Each structure stands twice: as structure tokens, then as C-alpha cells.
């Protein structure tokens, strides 16, 4: 794994969480849960993307999965 790029990502995610913490605490419980899960998923995708030598990344798979629910006009 390319650990050189992992530290800046983790610092950026921590910084974003600290900035959003006040507004996330005021949000409904479901929205807090979704926001925190998205933070964890994004860190996981980034770690997987930097640790694999494969050309198929999780973000590509998720994009195709999300495209199923988007209307065709977008």
C-alpha cells in the first residue's frame, strides 16, 4: 500500500469531520448515521484503490451500481 498518500487523506478526512461535526450533531439521527457511513466508505475505497494493482476499482463498480437508479436524462 502506498502509505505516503494515506496520511494526507486521513488528515483531510479528520479535518472535514471536525468542520462538519457541529452541523452533523444538529442533524437528525439518520442523517448523522449516513454521513458517518459515507466517511468510512470513502476512506475504505481510497485505501483499496491505493493498495490494489488491479485496474478495476471499487469506485468504478459503485458508479455502475448507482447508475441503475439515476434517471436516463442525467
N, C-alpha and C positions, 0 to 999 in steps of 0.2 A: 504494500500500500504506500502511496505517496504521502508520507506524513508531513511533508513540508507544507502542503496545501490544506491539511486537516486543521491545524491550529488557527489559521486566519478564519476558516469557516466557522469553527466553534466560537471564536471570539465575536464574529459578526452575528451569529445566531443569538448568543448571550446578550449582546448589545441591543439587538432588535427586541428580544424578550423583555429586557429591562425598560426599554422605551414604551412598549405596548402593555406592560404589566398593569398600569393604573387603569387603562381603558378595558383590559381583559377582565380585571376584577369587578368592574362595574357591569359587565355584560351578563346575560343570562347564563345559567349553568351549561346548557347545551352548547352555546357559542364558545364558552371557555374551553369545553372539552374538545370541540372541533379544532379550535385554534392550536391547542397544545398538541393534538394528534398530528396536525399538519406540520408543526415544527419538527416533531420526531420523525415523521415520514420523510421530510425534506433532508434531514441530516442522514437518514438511512440511505436514501437514493444517492446522495452525494458521496457517501463513503463507499457504497457499492460501485458507483461509476468510476471512482479513482482507484479502486482496488482490483478491478477486473481487467483482463486484457481482451475481453470479448468485444465484438462490435455491436452487440445488442444490449442496450442499456434499459434500465427499469423505466426511465422517463419516456422512452420511445414506446414501450409496452403500455404504460399508463395513458399516453396520448391516444393511442388507438382504442383503448378501453373507454376513455371519456368521449371520444368522437361518436360512439354509438348513441349517446344521449343528446348530443347537440343537434339543433335543427340544421337542415342542409343549407339554409340561406346564409349561415355564418361562415 
